[in-house]
C-alpha cells in the first residue's frame, strides 16, 4: 500500500471511520442514487465499505493490496464481494454496475495516465445511465506532511471534468468542500439509445 506508517495508522483508525460515516460519505454522495449493484474501487482499510454495505443491496470492492484484501475479507467478506485486483484493469464484466465509487484514494495512484485508466474502467463496468462518484483530498500543509514519502498525485479540480469527459462520461460535476477543501465528483455513463 503506497502509504507511510502514520498515514496507515490514521486510515485504519476508528476516528477516521467515524469521520467517513458522519461527514465524508454524506457529503460525497449527497443526491447520488447508487442503485442496486455498486462497485467501490480502492476501499483501503474499509471505512467507506462499512457504511456502503448497509446502504446498498450488493457491493463489490476492488483493492490492489493483498494484505488489505485479506483484512477486508475477514471483516466484510460475508456481506460484500472483495476482489484482489487493480482498479485500472479490473476482471469484471462490462456494464455490470449501477454505480462505481471511489473515495480518498485517487491521489495514491502514481500517474495521471493510471488515474485515467481507472476512469475508463469505471466507465466500462457501469451500466448505461450509471453514475461514477467519489471524493479526494486536495493539498495543504497538513496533507503534505501526512503524505511524506507516500504516493501523492492529487487531482486539480479544474482538470477533472475534461478527464472524465475524455473517458466517455457526460455531465461531469466537481466541487470543493467549504471547510476541508477536498473535492467531490460525479458523472454519468450516457443512457443507451
C-alpha positions as CSV (number, residue, x, y, z in Angstrom):
1,X,0.0,0.0,0.0
2,X,1.5,3.4,-1.0
3,X,1.2,5.0,2.4
4,X,3.7,5.7,5.2
5,X,3.2,4.3,8.8
6,X,1.4,7.4,10.2
7,X,-0.9,7.5,7.2
8,X,-1.8,3.8,7.5
9,X,-2.5,4.3,11.2
10,X,-4.8,7.2,10.5
11,X,-6.7,5.5,7.7
12,X,-7.2,2.3,9.8
13,X,-8.4,4.2,12.9
14,X,-11.9,4.3,14.4
15,X,-11.6,8.1,14.3
16,X,-11.2,8.1,10.5
17,X,-14.0,5.5,10.1
18,X,-16.4,7.8,12.1
19,X,-15.4,10.9,10.1
20,X,-16.1,9.0,6.9
21,X,-19.5,7.9,8.2
22,X,-20.5,11.2,9.7
23,X,-19.0,13.7,7.2
24,X,-17.2,12.4,4.1
25,X,-19.7,10.0,2.6
26,X,-22.9,12.1,3.3
27,X,-21.2,15.0,1.5
28,X,-19.6,13.0,-1.3
29,X,-22.8,11.1,-2.1
30,X,-25.3,13.9,-1.5
31,X,-28.2,13.5,-4.0
32,X,-26.4,10.4,-5.7
33,X,-28.6,7.4,-6.4
34,X,-26.4,4.4,-6.2
35,X,-28.8,1.7,-7.4
36,X,-28.7,-2.0,-6.7
37,X,-25.2,-3.1,-7.7
38,X,-22.3,-0.9,-6.5
39,X,-18.5,-1.2,-7.1
40,X,-16.0,0.5,-4.8
41,X,-12.5,1.0,-6.2
42,X,-9.8,1.2,-3.6
43,X,-11.6,0.6,-0.3
44,X,-8.3,0.6,1.7
45,X,-9.0,-0.4,5.3
46,X,-12.8,-0.4,4.7
47,X,-14.0,2.9,6.3
48,X,-16.2,3.6,3.3
49,X,-17.1,-0.1,2.8
50,X,-18.6,-0.5,6.3
51,X,-21.0,2.4,5.5
52,X,-21.8,1.3,1.9
53,X,-22.5,-2.3,2.9
54,X,-25.6,-1.1,4.9
55,X,-26.7,1.3,2.2
56,X,-26.7,-0.8,-1.0
57,X,-28.2,-4.2,-1.8
58,X,-25.0,-5.6,-3.4
59,X,-21.4,-4.3,-3.0
60,X,-18.2,-5.3,-4.7
61,X,-14.9,-3.9,-3.7
62,X,-11.7,-3.9,-5.7
63,X,-8.4,-3.5,-3.7
64,X,-4.9,-3.7,-5.1
65,X,-3.1,-4.5,-1.9
66,X,-3.2,-8.2,-1.0
67,X,-2.8,-7.8,2.8
68,X,-5.6,-5.3,2.8
69,X,-7.8,-7.7,0.8
70,X,-7.4,-10.4,3.4
71,X,-8.3,-7.9,6.1
72,X,-11.4,-6.8,4.2
73,X,-12.4,-10.4,3.5
74,X,-12.2,-11.2,7.3
75,X,-14.2,-8.2,8.2
76,X,-16.7,-7.9,5.4
77,X,-16.4,-10.9,3.1
78,X,-19.8,-12.3,4.3
79,X,-21.5,-9.0,3.2
80,X,-19.5,-7.8,0.2
81,X,-17.5,-9.3,-2.7
82,X,-13.9,-8.4,-2.2
83,X,-11.5,-8.7,-5.2
84,X,-7.8,-8.5,-5.2
85,X,-7.3,-6.5,-8.4
86,X,-6.0,-3.3,-9.9
87,X,-8.7,-0.6,-10.4
88,X,-7.1,0.3,-13.7
89,X,-7.5,-3.2,-15.1
90,X,-10.5,-4.9,-13.4
91,X,-11.5,-8.5,-14.0
92,X,-15.2,-7.5,-14.2
93,X,-17.8,-7.7,-16.9
94,X,-18.9,-4.7,-19.0
95,X,-22.0,-2.8,-17.9
96,X,-22.5,-4.7,-14.7
97,X,-22.8,-2.0,-12.1
98,X,-25.4,0.7,-11.4
99,X,-22.7,2.9,-9.7
100,X,-19.0,3.0,-9.3
101,X,-17.5,4.9,-6.4
102,X,-14.0,5.8,-5.0
103,X,-13.2,7.9,-2.0
104,X,-9.9,9.5,-1.0
105,X,-7.8,7.1,-3.0
106,X,-7.1,8.6,-6.4
107,X,-4.2,10.7,-5.0
108,X,-2.5,7.4,-4.2
109,X,-2.5,6.5,-7.9
110,X,1.1,7.4,-9.1
111,X,0.4,8.9,-12.5
112,X,-2.4,10.8,-14.3
113,X,-2.3,8.0,-17.0
114,X,-3.2,5.4,-14.4
115,X,-5.9,7.6,-12.9
116,X,-7.3,8.0,-16.4
117,X,-7.3,4.2,-16.9
118,X,-9.3,3.9,-13.6
119,X,-11.8,6.4,-15.1
120,X,-12.0,4.3,-18.3
121,X,-12.5,1.1,-16.3
122,X,-15.3,2.7,-14.2
123,X,-17.0,3.8,-17.4
124,X,-16.6,0.3,-18.9
125,X,-18.2,-1.6,-16.0
126,X,-21.0,0.9,-15.5
127,X,-24.5,0.2,-16.9
128,X,-25.8,2.8,-19.3
129,X,-27.1,5.7,-17.2
130,X,-25.0,4.6,-14.2
131,X,-23.1,7.1,-12.0
132,X,-19.4,7.4,-11.2
133,X,-19.0,9.3,-7.9
134,X,-16.4,9.9,-5.3
135,X,-14.1,12.3,-3.5
136,X,-10.5,13.0,-3.0
137,X,-8.2,15.3,-0.9
138,X,-6.5,18.5,-2.0
139,X,-3.0,19.5,-0.9
140,X,-2.4,21.7,2.1
141,X,0.4,21.7,4.6
142,X,-1.1,19.0,6.9
143,X,-2.0,16.8,3.9
144,X,1.6,17.1,2.6
145,X,3.1,16.2,6.0
146,X,0.8,13.2,6.3
147,X,2.0,12.1,2.8
148,X,5.7,12.4,3.5
149,X,7.3,9.6,1.5
150,X,3.9,8.5,0.2
151,X,2.5,8.4,-3.2
152,X,0.7,11.7,-3.7
153,X,-0.7,12.7,-7.0
154,X,-3.7,15.0,-6.4
155,X,-6.3,15.8,-8.9
156,X,-6.6,19.5,-9.8
157,X,-10.4,20.2,-9.7
158,X,-10.4,22.2,-12.9
159,X,-8.7,19.3,-14.8
160,X,-11.1,16.5,-13.6
161,X,-14.2,17.3,-15.7
162,X,-12.4,17.1,-19.1
163,X,-10.6,14.0,-18.0
164,X,-13.9,12.3,-17.0
165,X,-15.4,13.5,-20.4
166,X,-12.5,12.0,-22.2
167,X,-13.3,8.7,-20.6
168,X,-16.8,8.9,-22.1
169,X,-18.8,10.3,-19.1
170,X,-21.4,13.0,-19.6
171,X,-22.3,15.9,-17.2
172,X,-19.1,15.7,-15.1
173,X,-19.6,17.7,-11.9
174,X,-16.8,18.7,-9.5
175,X,-16.9,20.9,-6.4
176,X,-15.0,21.6,-3.2
177,X,-15.9,21.1,0.4
178,X,-16.3,24.6,2.0
179,X,-14.3,23.6,5.1
180,X,-11.8,20.9,4.2
181,X,-11.2,22.0,0.6
182,X,-11.5,18.4,-0.6
183,X,-13.2,17.7,-3.8
184,X,-16.2,15.5,-4.8
185,X,-17.2,14.5,-8.3
186,X,-19.9,12.7,-10.2
187,X,-20.5,11.9,-13.8
188,X,-22.9,9.6,-15.7
189,X,-22.4,7.0,-18.4
190,X,-24.8,8.0,-21.2
191,X,-28.0,6.1,-21.3
192,X,-28.4,3.5,-24.1
193,X,-30.1,4.6,-27.3
